[in-house]
Amino acid sequence: MAPKVQKSKEAKAKAAMAGGKGKKKKWAKGKTKEKLNNAVMFDKSTQDKLLKEIPKAKLITPSVISERLKVNGSLARLAIKVLEGK
């Protein structure tokens, strides 16, 4: 092996300042949920879908209705009450 070349004090100091930690570690960004754009009122097509498809479903919950018909939770709860009445 070739002998190592000695660095001057200034070169050593410069290397020590340049090295080190580098950038400060940042916190991980949390996963963001996709924003749903659900309807807040029943329109004719949604109401027809409600009366045809939902009674045939195995499980009827506000979550299922909200997901299938793209309506918000309060409308889904109201829909269950309407279906109970029929």
PDB file with SEQRES, HELIX, SHEET and CRYST1 records, atoms N, CA, C and O in Angstrom:
SEQRES   1 A   86  MET ALA PRO LYS VAL GLN LYS SER LYS GLU ALA LYS ALA          
SEQRES   2 A   86  LYS ALA ALA MET ALA GLY GLY LYS GLY LYS LYS LYS LYS          
SEQRES   3 A   86  TRP ALA LYS GLY LYS THR LYS GLU LYS LEU ASN ASN ALA          
SEQRES   4 A   86  VAL MET PHE ASP LYS SER THR GLN ASP LYS LEU LEU LYS          
SEQRES   5 A   86  GLU ILE PRO LYS ALA LYS LEU ILE THR PRO SER VAL ILE          
SEQRES   6 A   86  SER GLU ARG LEU LYS VAL ASN GLY SER LEU ALA ARG LEU          
SEQRES   7 A   86  ALA ILE LYS VAL LEU GLU GLY LYS                              
HELIX    1 AA1 LYS A    9  ALA A   18  1                                  10    
HELIX    2 AA2 LYS A   44  GLU A   53  1                                  10    
HELIX    3 AA3 ILE A   54  LYS A   56  5                                   3    
HELIX    4 AA4 PRO A   62  LEU A   69  1                                   8    
HELIX    5 AA5 GLY A   73  GLY A   85  1                                  13    
CRYST1    1.000    1.000    1.000  90.00  90.00  90.00 P 1           1          
ATOM      1  N   MET A   1       0.839  -1.189   0.000  1.00  0.00           N  
ATOM      2  CA  MET A   1       0.000   0.000   0.000  1.00  0.00           C  
ATOM      3  C   MET A   1       0.874   1.238   0.000  1.00  0.00           C  
ATOM      4  O   MET A   1       1.954   1.264   0.590  1.00  0.00           O  
ATOM      5  N   ALA A   2       0.390   2.245  -0.664  1.00  0.00           N  
ATOM      6  CA  ALA A   2       1.119   3.512  -0.698  1.00  0.00           C  
ATOM      7  C   ALA A   2       0.905   4.230   0.626  1.00  0.00           C  
ATOM      8  O   ALA A   2      -0.174   4.146   1.212  1.00  0.00           O  
ATOM      9  N   PRO A   3       1.922   4.932   1.096  1.00  0.00           N  
ATOM     10  CA  PRO A   3       1.771   5.648   2.369  1.00  0.00           C  
ATOM     11  C   PRO A   3       0.749   6.779   2.232  1.00  0.00           C  
ATOM     12  O   PRO A   3       0.629   7.404   1.178  1.00  0.00           O  
ATOM     13  N   LYS A   4       0.004   7.032   3.338  1.00  0.00           N  
ATOM     14  CA  LYS A   4      -1.020   8.082   3.325  1.00  0.00           C  
ATOM     15  C   LYS A   4      -0.352   9.439   3.359  1.00  0.00           C  
ATOM     16  O   LYS A   4       0.667   9.635   4.022  1.00  0.00           O  
ATOM     17  N   VAL A   5      -0.946  10.375   2.630  1.00  0.00           N  
ATOM     18  CA  VAL A   5      -0.428  11.740   2.613  1.00  0.00           C  
ATOM     19  C   VAL A   5      -1.069  12.488   3.774  1.00  0.00           C  
ATOM     20  O   VAL A   5      -2.289  12.481   3.935  1.00  0.00           O  
ATOM     21  N   GLN A   6      -0.225  13.137   4.588  1.00  0.00           N  
ATOM     22  CA  GLN A   6      -0.715  13.900   5.738  1.00  0.00           C  
ATOM     23  C   GLN A   6      -1.428  15.164   5.265  1.00  0.00           C  
ATOM     24  O   GLN A   6      -0.946  15.858   4.370  1.00  0.00           O  
ATOM     25  N   LYS A   7      -2.605  15.463   5.885  1.00  0.00           N  
ATOM     26  CA  LYS A   7      -3.324  16.695   5.566  1.00  0.00           C  
ATOM     27  C   LYS A   7      -2.871  17.777   6.518  1.00  0.00           C  
ATOM     28  O   LYS A   7      -2.462  17.512   7.648  1.00  0.00           O  
ATOM     29  N   SER A   8      -2.953  19.014   6.032  1.00  0.00           N  
ATOM     30  CA  SER A   8      -2.603  20.137   6.903  1.00  0.00           C  
ATOM     31  C   SER A   8      -3.726  20.357   7.901  1.00  0.00           C  
ATOM     32  O   SER A   8      -4.827  19.839   7.711  1.00  0.00           O  
ATOM     33  N   LYS A   9      -3.474  21.113   8.958  1.00  0.00           N  
ATOM     34  CA  LYS A   9      -4.494  21.381   9.976  1.00  0.00           C  
ATOM     35  C   LYS A   9      -5.707  22.074   9.371  1.00  0.00           C  
ATOM     36  O   LYS A   9      -6.840  21.772   9.744  1.00  0.00           O  
ATOM     37  N   GLU A  10      -5.485  22.990   8.454  1.00  0.00           N  
ATOM     38  CA  GLU A  10      -6.595  23.705   7.820  1.00  0.00           C  
ATOM     39  C   GLU A  10      -7.465  22.738   7.006  1.00  0.00           C  
ATOM     40  O   GLU A  10      -8.692  22.834   7.034  1.00  0.00           O  
ATOM     41  N   ALA A  11      -6.834  21.812   6.286  1.00  0.00           N  
ATOM     42  CA  ALA A  11      -7.567  20.850   5.459  1.00  0.00           C  
ATOM     43  C   ALA A  11      -8.402  19.925   6.344  1.00  0.00           C  
ATOM     44  O   ALA A  11      -9.537  19.584   6.011  1.00  0.00           O  
ATOM     45  N   LYS A  12      -7.808  19.518   7.503  1.00  0.00           N  
ATOM     46  CA  LYS A  12      -8.531  18.654   8.435  1.00  0.00           C  
ATOM     47  C   LYS A  12      -9.747  19.384   9.013  1.00  0.00           C  
ATOM     48  O   LYS A  12     -10.828  18.804   9.116  1.00  0.00           O  
ATOM     49  N   ALA A  13      -9.575  20.634   9.386  1.00  0.00           N  
ATOM     50  CA  ALA A  13     -10.655  21.424   9.961  1.00  0.00           C  
ATOM     51  C   ALA A  13     -11.781  21.617   8.945  1.00  0.00           C  
ATOM     52  O   ALA A  13     -12.961  21.527   9.284  1.00  0.00           O  
ATOM     53  N   LYS A  14     -11.400  21.881   7.705  1.00  0.00           N  
ATOM     54  CA  LYS A  14     -12.378  22.075   6.636  1.00  0.00           C  
ATOM     55  C   LYS A  14     -13.178  20.786   6.406  1.00  0.00           C  
ATOM     56  O   LYS A  14     -14.396  20.832   6.233  1.00  0.00           O  
ATOM     57  N   ALA A  15     -12.500  19.655   6.407  1.00  0.00           N  
ATOM     58  CA  ALA A  15     -13.157  18.356   6.191  1.00  0.00           C  
ATOM     59  C   ALA A  15     -14.112  18.050   7.345  1.00  0.00           C  
ATOM     60  O   ALA A  15     -15.195  17.510   7.125  1.00  0.00           O  
ATOM     61  N   ALA A  16     -13.722  18.388   8.555  1.00  0.00           N  
ATOM     62  CA  ALA A  16     -14.561  18.140   9.724  1.00  0.00           C  
ATOM     63  C   ALA A  16     -15.828  18.991   9.673  1.00  0.00           C  
ATOM     64  O   ALA A  16     -16.903  18.522  10.048  1.00  0.00           O  
ATOM     65  N   MET A  17     -15.713  20.229   9.216  1.00  0.00           N  
ATOM     66  CA  MET A  17     -16.876  21.115   9.111  1.00  0.00           C  
ATOM     67  C   MET A  17     -17.809  20.664   7.982  1.00  0.00           C  
ATOM     68  O   MET A  17     -19.030  20.756   8.105  1.00  0.00           O  
ATOM     69  N   ALA A  18     -17.227  20.178   6.887  1.00  0.00           N  
ATOM     70  CA  ALA A  18     -18.031  19.779   5.733  1.00  0.00           C  
ATOM     71  C   ALA A  18     -18.800  18.487   6.011  1.00  0.00           C  
ATOM     72  O   ALA A  18     -19.942  18.349   5.573  1.00  0.00           O  
ATOM     73  N   GLY A  19     -18.210  17.560   6.715  1.00  0.00           N  
ATOM     74  CA  GLY A  19     -18.848  16.270   7.004  1.00  0.00           C  
ATOM     75  C   GLY A  19     -19.869  16.426   8.111  1.00  0.00           C  
ATOM     76  O   GLY A  19     -20.347  17.530   8.372  1.00  0.00           O  
ATOM     77  N   GLY A  20     -20.199  15.341   8.752  1.00  0.00           N  
ATOM     78  CA  GLY A  20     -21.115  15.416   9.884  1.00  0.00           C  
ATOM     79  C   GLY A  20     -22.495  14.910   9.542  1.00  0.00           C  
ATOM     80  O   GLY A  20     -22.662  14.062   8.665  1.00  0.00           O  
ATOM     81  N   LYS A  21     -23.483  15.437  10.243  1.00  0.00           N  
ATOM     82  CA  LYS A  21     -24.851  14.935  10.131  1.00  0.00           C  
ATOM     83  C   LYS A  21     -25.481  15.185   8.767  1.00  0.00           C  
ATOM     84  O   LYS A  21     -26.200  14.323   8.260  1.00  0.00           O  
ATOM     85  N   GLY A  22     -25.242  16.288   8.190  1.00  0.00           N  
ATOM     86  CA  GLY A  22     -25.937  16.641   6.951  1.00  0.00           C  
ATOM     87  C   GLY A  22     -27.242  17.331   7.288  1.00  0.00           C  
ATOM     88  O   GLY A  22     -27.294  18.157   8.199  1.00  0.00           O  
ATOM     89  N   LYS A  23     -28.304  16.997   6.555  1.00  0.00           N  
ATOM     90  CA  LYS A  23     -29.594  17.652   6.789  1.00  0.00           C  
ATOM     91  C   LYS A  23     -30.260  17.095   8.035  1.00  0.00           C  
ATOM     92  O   LYS A  23     -30.047  15.939   8.401  1.00  0.00           O  
ATOM     93  N   LYS A  24     -31.071  17.926   8.685  1.00  0.00           N  
ATOM     94  CA  LYS A  24     -31.822  17.510   9.857  1.00  0.00           C  
ATOM     95  C   LYS A  24     -32.949  16.582   9.419  1.00  0.00           C  
ATOM     96  O   LYS A  24     -33.604  16.821   8.405  1.00  0.00           O  
ATOM     97  N   LYS A  25     -33.166  15.523  10.193  1.00  0.00           N  
ATOM     98  CA  LYS A  25     -34.185  14.544   9.858  1.00  0.00           C  
ATOM     99  C   LYS A  25     -35.583  15.143  10.058  1.00  0.00           C  
ATOM    100  O   LYS A  25     -35.864  15.787  11.069  1.00  0.00           O  
ATOM    101  N   LYS A  26     -36.437  14.914   9.077  1.00  0.00           N  
ATOM    102  CA  LYS A  26     -37.797  15.455   9.143  1.00  0.00           C  
ATOM    103  C   LYS A  26     -38.764  14.349   9.579  1.00  0.00           C  
ATOM    104  O   LYS A  26     -38.504  13.165   9.365  1.00  0.00           O  
ATOM    105  N   TRP A  27     -39.878  14.752  10.191  1.00  0.00           N  
ATOM    106  CA  TRP A  27     -40.910  13.799  10.588  1.00  0.00           C  
ATOM    107  C   TRP A  27     -41.600  13.279   9.339  1.00  0.00           C  
ATOM    108  O   TRP A  27     -41.748  13.997   8.350  1.00  0.00           O  
ATOM    109  N   ALA A  28     -42.019  12.027   9.394  1.00  0.00           N  
ATOM    110  CA  ALA A  28     -42.722  11.415   8.260  1.00  0.00           C  
ATOM    111  C   ALA A  28     -44.094  12.061   8.114  1.00  0.00           C  
ATOM    112  O   ALA A  28     -44.769  12.345   9.104  1.00  0.00           O  
ATOM    113  N   LYS A  29     -44.486  12.284   6.895  1.00  0.00           N  
ATOM    114  CA  LYS A  29     -45.810  12.841   6.630  1.00  0.00           C  
ATOM    115  C   LYS A  29     -46.844  11.741   6.835  1.00  0.00           C  
ATOM    116  O   LYS A  29     -46.672  10.628   6.336  1.00  0.00           O  
ATOM    117  N   GLY A  30     -47.905  12.038   7.557  1.00  0.00           N  
ATOM    118  CA  GLY A  30     -48.960  11.061   7.792  1.00  0.00           C  
ATOM    119  C   GLY A  30     -49.726  10.794   6.508  1.00  0.00           C  
ATOM    120  O   GLY A  30     -49.784  11.645   5.620  1.00  0.00           O  
ATOM    121  N   LYS A  31     -50.313   9.612   6.415  1.00  0.00           N  
ATOM    122  CA  LYS A  31     -51.109   9.287   5.234  1.00  0.00           C  
ATOM    123  C   LYS A  31     -52.408  10.080   5.289  1.00  0.00           C  
ATOM    124  O   LYS A  31     -53.088  10.096   6.315  1.00  0.00           O  
ATOM    125  N   THR A  32     -52.753  10.740   4.180  1.00  0.00           N  
ATOM    126  CA  THR A  32     -53.967  11.541   4.147  1.00  0.00           C  
ATOM    127  C   THR A  32     -55.070  10.747   3.454  1.00  0.00           C  
ATOM    128  O   THR A  32     -54.844  10.111   2.425  1.00  0.00           O  
ATOM    129  N   LYS A  33     -56.243  10.795   4.023  1.00  0.00           N  
ATOM    130  CA  LYS A  33     -57.380  10.088   3.469  1.00  0.00           C  
ATOM    131  C   LYS A  33     -57.968  10.906   2.327  1.00  0.00           C  
ATOM    132  O   LYS A  33     -58.020  12.135   2.382  1.00  0.00           O  
ATOM    133  N   GLU A  34     -58.404  10.206   1.300  1.00  0.00           N  
ATOM    134  CA  GLU A  34     -58.992  10.900   0.152  1.00  0.00           C  
ATOM    135  C   GLU A  34     -60.327  11.522   0.549  1.00  0.00           C  
ATOM    136  O   GLU A  34     -61.151  10.882   1.201  1.00  0.00           O  
ATOM    137  N   LYS A  35     -60.529  12.766   0.152  1.00  0.00           N  
ATOM    138  CA  LYS A  35     -61.753  13.486   0.507  1.00  0.00           C  
ATOM    139  C   LYS A  35     -62.902  12.985  -0.360  1.00  0.00           C  
ATOM    140  O   LYS A  35     -62.810  12.969  -1.587  1.00  0.00           O  
ATOM    141  N   LEU A  36     -64.000  12.570   0.308  1.00  0.00           N  
ATOM    142  CA  LEU A  36     -65.176  12.102  -0.420  1.00  0.00           C  
ATOM    143  C   LEU A  36     -66.077  13.277  -0.739  1.00  0.00           C  
ATOM    144  O   LEU A  36     -66.223  14.203   0.059  1.00  0.00           O  
ATOM    145  N   ASN A  37     -66.676  13.227  -1.912  1.00  0.00           N  
ATOM    146  CA  ASN A  37     -67.594  14.285  -2.316  1.00  0.00           C  
ATOM    147  C   ASN A  37     -68.997  13.676  -2.396  1.00  0.00           C  
ATOM    148  O   ASN A  37     -69.526  13.437  -3.481  1.00  0.00           O  
ATOM    149  N   ASN A  38     -69.587  13.430  -1.215  1.00  0.00           N  
ATOM    150  CA  ASN A  38     -70.889  12.771  -1.165  1.00  0.00           C  
ATOM    151  C   ASN A  38     -72.032  13.779  -1.261  1.00  0.00           C  
ATOM    152  O   ASN A  38     -71.906  14.932  -0.850  1.00  0.00           O  
ATOM    153  N   ALA A  39     -73.140  13.315  -1.810  1.00  0.00           N  
ATOM    154  CA  ALA A  39     -74.319  14.180  -1.978  1.00  0.00           C  
ATOM    155  C   ALA A  39     -74.972  14.455  -0.633  1.00  0.00           C  
ATOM    156  O   ALA A  39     -74.913  13.627   0.277  1.00  0.00           O  
ATOM    157  N   VAL A  40     -75.595  15.621  -0.512  1.00  0.00           N  
ATOM    158  CA  VAL A  40     -76.273  15.999   0.730  1.00  0.00           C  
ATOM    159  C   VAL A  40     -77.792  16.007   0.574  1.00  0.00           C  
ATOM    160  O   VAL A  40     -78.525  16.274   1.527  1.00  0.00           O  
ATOM    161  N   MET A  41     -78.250  15.713  -0.636  1.00  0.00           N  
ATOM    162  CA  MET A  41     -79.692  15.613  -0.885  1.00  0.00           C  
ATOM    163  C   MET A  41     -79.919  14.471  -1.870  1.00  0.00           C  
ATOM    164  O   MET A  41     -79.070  14.190  -2.716  1.00  0.00           O  
ATOM    165  N   PHE A  42     -81.083  13.812  -1.750  1.00  0.00           N  
ATOM    166  CA  PHE A  42     -81.426  12.750  -2.695  1.00  0.00           C  
ATOM    167  C   PHE A  42     -81.919  13.361  -3.996  1.00  0.00           C  
ATOM    168  O   PHE A  42     -82.764  14.257  -3.994  1.00  0.00           O  
ATOM    169  N   ASP A  43     -81.381  12.867  -5.115  1.00  0.00           N  
ATOM    170  CA  ASP A  43     -81.957  13.239  -6.402  1.00  0.00           C  
ATOM    171  C   ASP A  43     -82.747  12.027  -6.909  1.00  0.00           C  
ATOM    172  O   ASP A  43     -82.746  10.976  -6.268  1.00  0.00           O  
ATOM    173  N   LYS A  44     -83.401  12.166  -8.024  1.00  0.00           N  
ATOM    174  CA  LYS A  44     -84.320  11.124  -8.519  1.00  0.00           C  
ATOM    175  C   LYS A  44     -83.590   9.802  -8.748  1.00  0.00           C  
ATOM    176  O   LYS A  44     -84.078   8.752  -8.331  1.00  0.00           O  
ATOM    177  N   SER A  45     -82.444   9.836  -9.394  1.00  0.00           N  
ATOM    178  CA  SER A  45     -81.727   8.599  -9.718  1.00  0.00           C  
ATOM    179  C   SER A  45     -81.228   7.888  -8.450  1.00  0.00           C  
ATOM    180  O   SER A  45     -81.269   6.661  -8.360  1.00  0.00           O  
ATOM    181  N   THR A  46     -80.765   8.668  -7.488  1.00  0.00           N  
ATOM    182  CA  THR A  46     -80.277   8.077  -6.233  1.00  0.00           C  
ATOM    183  C   THR A  46     -81.427   7.446  -5.460  1.00  0.00           C  
ATOM    184  O   THR A  46     -81.273   6.382  -4.861  1.00  0.00           O  
ATOM    185  N   GLN A  47     -82.569   8.101  -5.476  1.00  0.00           N  
ATOM    186  CA  GLN A  47     -83.737   7.585  -4.764  1.00  0.00           C  
ATOM    187  C   GLN A  47     -84.227   6.276  -5.396  1.00  0.00           C  
ATOM    188  O   GLN A  47     -84.620   5.345  -4.693  1.00  0.00           O  
ATOM    189  N   ASP A  48     -84.198   6.221  -6.727  1.00  0.00           N  
ATOM    190  CA  ASP A  48     -84.586   4.987  -7.431  1.00  0.00           C  
ATOM    191  C   ASP A  48     -83.634   3.843  -7.080  1.00  0.00           C  
ATOM    192  O   ASP A  48     -84.054   2.710  -6.842  1.00  0.00           O  
ATOM    193  N   LYS A  49     -82.347   4.172  -7.055  1.00  0.00           N  
ATOM    194  CA  LYS A  49     -81.328   3.182  -6.708  1.00  0.00           C  
ATOM    195  C   LYS A  49     -81.547   2.669  -5.284  1.00  0.00           C  
ATOM    196  O   LYS A  49     -81.405   1.477  -5.009  1.00  0.00           O  
ATOM    197  N   LEU A  50     -81.892   3.586  -4.392  1.00  0.00           N  
ATOM    198  CA  LEU A  50     -82.134   3.244  -2.989  1.00  0.00           C  
ATOM    199  C   LEU A  50     -83.271   2.229  -2.874  1.00  0.00           C  
ATOM    200  O   LEU A  50     -83.160   1.245  -2.144  1.00  0.00           O  
ATOM    201  N   LEU A  51     -84.351   2.472  -3.592  1.00  0.00           N  
ATOM    202  CA  LEU A  51     -85.523   1.610  -3.485  1.00  0.00           C  
ATOM    203  C   LEU A  51     -85.337   0.260  -4.188  1.00  0.00           C  
ATOM    204  O   LEU A  51     -85.984  -0.718  -3.814  1.00  0.00           O  
ATOM    205  N   LYS A  52     -84.459   0.192  -5.204  1.00  0.00           N  
ATOM    206  CA  LYS A  52     -84.250  -1.051  -5.949  1.00  0.00           C  
ATOM    207  C   LYS A  52     -83.132  -1.904  -5.358  1.00  0.00           C  
ATOM    208  O   LYS A  52     -83.337  -3.090  -5.098  1.00  0.00           O  
ATOM    209  N   GLU A  53     -81.958  -1.322  -5.142  1.00  0.00           N  
ATOM    210  CA  GLU A  53     -80.763  -2.098  -4.787  1.00  0.00           C  
ATOM    211  C   GLU A  53     -80.621  -2.385  -3.301  1.00  0.00           C  
ATOM    212  O   GLU A  53     -80.289  -3.506  -2.917  1.00  0.00           O  
ATOM    213  N   ILE A  54     -80.866  -1.399  -2.470  1.00  0.00           N  
ATOM    214  CA  ILE A  54     -80.541  -1.533  -1.047  1.00  0.00           C  
ATOM    215  C   ILE A  54     -81.367  -2.616  -0.339  1.00  0.00           C  
ATOM    216  O   ILE A  54     -80.799  -3.350   0.470  1.00  0.00           O  
ATOM    217  N   PRO A  55     -82.675  -2.758  -0.597  1.00  0.00           N  
ATOM    218  CA  PRO A  55     -83.410  -3.834   0.092  1.00  0.00           C  
ATOM    219  C   PRO A  55     -82.871  -5.241  -0.209  1.00  0.00           C  
ATOM    220  O   PRO A  55     -83.071  -6.157   0.588  1.00  0.00           O  
ATOM    221  N   LYS A  56     -82.193  -5.419  -1.343  1.00  0.00           N  
ATOM    222  CA  LYS A  56     -81.652  -6.723  -1.729  1.00  0.00           C  
ATOM    223  C   LYS A  56     -80.298  -7.004  -1.082  1.00  0.00           C  
ATOM    224  O   LYS A  56     -79.803  -8.130  -1.151  1.00  0.00           O  
ATOM    225  N   ALA A  57     -79.695  -5.996  -0.457  1.00  0.00           N  
ATOM    226  CA  ALA A  57     -78.363  -6.168   0.148  1.00  0.00           C  
ATOM    227  C   ALA A  57     -78.453  -7.063   1.376  1.00  0.00           C  
ATOM    228  O   ALA A  57     -79.457  -7.064   2.087  1.00  0.00           O  
ATOM    229  N   LYS A  58     -77.374  -7.834   1.618  1.00  0.00           N  
ATOM    230  CA  LYS A  58     -77.338  -8.728   2.786  1.00  0.00           C  
ATOM    231  C   LYS A  58     -77.313  -7.926   4.081  1.00  0.00           C  
ATOM    232  O   LYS A  58     -78.018  -8.245   5.039  1.00  0.00           O  
ATOM    233  N   LEU A  59     -76.494  -6.884   4.096  1.00  0.00           N  
ATOM    234  CA  LEU A  59     -76.324  -6.079   5.300  1.00  0.00           C  
ATOM    235  C   LEU A  59     -76.631  -4.627   4.949  1.00  0.00           C  
ATOM    236  O   LEU A  59     -76.056  -4.072   4.013  1.00  0.00           O  
ATOM    237  N   ILE A  60     -77.530  -4.024   5.696  1.00  0.00           N  
ATOM    238  CA  ILE A  60     -77.892  -2.634   5.426  1.00  0.00           C  
ATOM    239  C   ILE A  60     -77.470  -1.787   6.629  1.00  0.00           C  
ATOM    240  O   ILE A  60     -78.074  -1.858   7.700  1.00  0.00           O  
ATOM    241  N   THR A  61     -76.430  -0.992   6.430  1.00  0.00           N  
ATOM    242  CA  THR A  61     -75.945  -0.074   7.464  1.00  0.00           C  
ATOM    243  C   THR A  61     -75.762   1.297   6.829  1.00  0.00           C  
ATOM    244  O   THR A  61     -75.677   1.405   5.606  1.00  0.00           O  
ATOM    245  N   PRO A  62     -75.701   2.342   7.643  1.00  0.00           N  
ATOM    246  CA  PRO A  62     -75.448   3.669   7.069  1.00  0.00           C  
ATOM    247  C   PRO A  62     -74.161   3.713   6.244  1.00  0.00           C  
ATOM    248  O   PRO A  62     -74.084   4.406   5.229  1.00  0.00           O  
ATOM    249  N   SER A  63     -73.164   2.973   6.691  1.00  0.00           N  
ATOM    250  CA  SER A  63     -71.886   2.950   5.969  1.00  0.00           C  
ATOM    251  C   SER A  63     -72.046   2.347   4.572  1.00  0.00           C  
ATOM    252  O   SER A  63     -71.523   2.884   3.596  1.00  0.00           O  
ATOM    253  N   VAL A  64     -72.769   1.235   4.482  1.00  0.00           N  
ATOM    254  CA  VAL A  64     -72.978   0.565   3.194  1.00  0.00           C  
ATOM    255  C   VAL A  64     -73.761   1.465   2.243  1.00  0.00           C  
ATOM    256  O   VAL A  64     -73.405   1.609   1.074  1.00  0.00           O  
ATOM    257  N   ILE A  65     -74.825   2.066   2.755  1.00  0.00           N  
ATOM    258  CA  ILE A  65     -75.657   2.945   1.922  1.00  0.00           C  
ATOM    259  C   ILE A  65     -74.853   4.155   1.456  1.00  0.00           C  
ATOM    260  O   ILE A  65     -74.917   4.541   0.289  1.00  0.00           O  
ATOM    261  N   SER A  66     -74.098   4.747   2.373  1.00  0.00           N  
ATOM    262  CA  SER A  66     -73.293   5.917   2.049  1.00  0.00           C  
ATOM    263  C   SER A  66     -72.271   5.600   0.960  1.00  0.00           C  
ATOM    264  O   SER A  66     -72.041   6.398   0.050  1.00  0.00           O  
ATOM    265  N   GLU A  67     -71.668   4.423   1.072  1.00  0.00           N  
ATOM    266  CA  GLU A  67     -70.638   4.029   0.112  1.00  0.00           C  
ATOM    267  C   GLU A  67     -71.235   3.735  -1.264  1.00  0.00           C  
ATOM    268  O   GLU A  67     -70.704   4.179  -2.282  1.00  0.00           O  
ATOM    269  N   ARG A  68     -72.335   2.991  -1.292  1.00  0.00           N  
ATOM    270  CA  ARG A  68     -72.921   2.590  -2.576  1.00  0.00           C  
ATOM    271  C   ARG A  68     -73.608   3.730  -3.311  1.00  0.00           C  
ATOM    272  O   ARG A  68     -73.474   3.854  -4.529  1.00  0.00           O  
ATOM    273  N   LEU A  69     -74.342   4.562  -2.583  1.00  0.00           N  
ATOM    274  CA  LEU A  69     -75.116   5.623  -3.233  1.00  0.00           C  
ATOM    275  C   LEU A  69     -74.381   6.955  -3.267  1.00  0.00           C  
ATOM    276  O   LEU A  69     -74.866   7.913  -3.870  1.00  0.00           O  
ATOM    277  N   LYS A  70     -73.223   7.029  -2.631  1.00  0.00           N  
ATOM    278  CA  LYS A  70     -72.429   8.274  -2.557  1.00  0.00           C  
ATOM    279  C   LYS A  70     -73.235   9.408  -1.926  1.00  0.00           C  
ATOM    280  O   LYS A  70     -73.294  10.520  -2.451  1.00  0.00           O  
ATOM    281  N   VAL A  71     -73.855   9.094  -0.783  1.00  0.00           N  
ATOM    282  CA  VAL A  71     -74.565  10.112  -0.012  1.00  0.00           C  
ATOM    283  C   VAL A  71     -73.899  10.201   1.353  1.00  0.00           C  
ATOM    284  O   VAL A  71     -73.191   9.281   1.762  1.00  0.00           O  
ATOM    285  N   ASN A  72     -74.125  11.317   2.064  1.00  0.00           N  
ATOM    286  CA  ASN A  72     -73.482  11.453   3.373  1.00  0.00           C  
ATOM    287  C   ASN A  72     -74.197  10.597   4.429  1.00  0.00           C  
ATOM    288  O   ASN A  72     -75.260  10.033   4.170  1.00  0.00           O  
ATOM    289  N   GLY A  73     -73.604  10.513   5.602  1.00  0.00           N  
ATOM    290  CA  GLY A  73     -74.088   9.605   6.641  1.00  0.00           C  
ATOM    291  C   GLY A  73     -75.487   9.912   7.134  1.00  0.00           C  
ATOM    292  O   GLY A  73     -76.275   8.999   7.378  1.00  0.00           O  
ATOM    293  N   SER A  74     -75.803  11.192   7.283  1.00  0.00           N  
ATOM    294  CA  SER A  74     -77.137  11.538   7.789  1.00  0.00           C  
ATOM    295  C   SER A  74     -78.222  11.137   6.790  1.00  0.00           C  
ATOM    296  O   SER A  74     -79.311  10.726   7.190  1.00  0.00           O  
ATOM    297  N   LEU A  75     -77.931  11.253   5.499  1.00  0.00           N  
ATOM    298  CA  LEU A  75     -78.900  10.812   4.479  1.00  0.00           C  
ATOM    299  C   LEU A  75     -79.039   9.295   4.508  1.00  0.00           C  
ATOM    300  O   LEU A  75     -80.128   8.758   4.299  1.00  0.00           O  
ATOM    301  N   ALA A  76     -77.935   8.612   4.766  1.00  0.00           N  
ATOM    302  CA  ALA A  76     -77.973   7.150   4.822  1.00  0.00           C  
ATOM    303  C   ALA A  76     -78.843   6.688   5.995  1.00  0.00           C  
ATOM    304  O   ALA A  76     -79.608   5.733   5.863  1.00  0.00           O  
ATOM    305  N   ARG A  77     -78.727   7.361   7.131  1.00  0.00           N  
ATOM    306  CA  ARG A  77     -79.555   7.023   8.297  1.00  0.00           C  
ATOM    307  C   ARG A  77     -81.033   7.272   7.991  1.00  0.00           C  
ATOM    308  O   ARG A  77     -81.898   6.477   8.358  1.00  0.00           O  
ATOM    309  N   LEU A  78     -81.303   8.377   7.321  1.00  0.00           N  
ATOM    310  CA  LEU A  78     -82.686   8.714   6.924  1.00  0.00           C  
ATOM    311  C   LEU A  78     -83.224   7.659   5.957  1.00  0.00           C  
ATOM    312  O   LEU A  78     -84.390   7.272   6.040  1.00  0.00           O  
ATOM    313  N   ALA A  79     -82.378   7.199   5.046  1.00  0.00           N  
ATOM    314  CA  ALA A  79     -82.789   6.197   4.058  1.00  0.00           C  
ATOM    315  C   ALA A  79     -83.210   4.900   4.757  1.00  0.00           C  
ATOM    316  O   ALA A  79     -84.185   4.264   4.357  1.00  0.00           O  
ATOM    317  N   ILE A  80     -82.473   4.515   5.799  1.00  0.00           N  
ATOM    318  CA  ILE A  80     -82.828   3.298   6.541  1.00  0.00           C  
ATOM    319  C   ILE A  80     -84.207   3.449   7.178  1.00  0.00           C  
ATOM    320  O   ILE A  80     -85.009   2.515   7.159  1.00  0.00           O  
ATOM    321  N   LYS A  81     -84.478   4.616   7.738  1.00  0.00           N  
ATOM    322  CA  LYS A  81     -85.784   4.869   8.354  1.00  0.00           C  
ATOM    323  C   LYS A  81     -86.895   4.814   7.307  1.00  0.00           C  
ATOM    324  O   LYS A  81     -87.976   4.294   7.583  1.00  0.00           O  
ATOM    325  N   VAL A  82     -86.641   5.341   6.116  1.00  0.00           N  
ATOM    326  CA  VAL A  82     -87.629   5.324   5.027  1.00  0.00           C  
ATOM    327  C   VAL A  82     -87.902   3.882   4.617  1.00  0.00           C  
ATOM    328  O   VAL A  82     -89.054   3.496   4.418  1.00  0.00           O  
ATOM    329  N   LEU A  83     -86.822   3.072   4.489  1.00  0.00           N  
ATOM    330  CA  LEU A  83     -86.977   1.679   4.086  1.00  0.00           C  
ATOM    331  C   LEU A  83     -87.696   0.861   5.172  1.00  0.00           C  
ATOM    332  O   LEU A  83     -88.447  -0.063   4.857  1.00  0.00           O  
ATOM    333  N   GLU A  84     -87.468   1.199   6.432  1.00  0.00           N  
ATOM    334  CA  GLU A  84     -88.149   0.516   7.533  1.00  0.00           C  
ATOM    335  C   GLU A  84     -89.660   0.761   7.451  1.00  0.00           C  
ATOM    336  O   GLU A  84     -90.468  -0.127   7.723  1.00  0.00           O  
ATOM    337  N   GLY A  85     -90.011   1.982   7.072  1.00  0.00           N  
ATOM    338  CA  GLY A  85     -91.426   2.348   6.987  1.00  0.00           C  
ATOM    339  C   GLY A  85     -92.158   1.606   5.878  1.00  0.00           C  
ATOM    340  O   GLY A  85     -93.370   1.411   5.964  1.00  0.00           O  
ATOM    341  N   LYS A  86     -91.438   1.189   4.833  1.00  0.00           N  
ATOM    342  CA  LYS A  86     -92.091   0.547   3.671  1.00  0.00           C  
ATOM    343  C   LYS A  86     -92.237  -0.937   3.848  1.00  0.00           C  
ATOM    344  O   LYS A  86     -92.763  -1.616   2.966  1.00  0.00           O  
TER     345      LYS A  86                                                      
END                                                                             
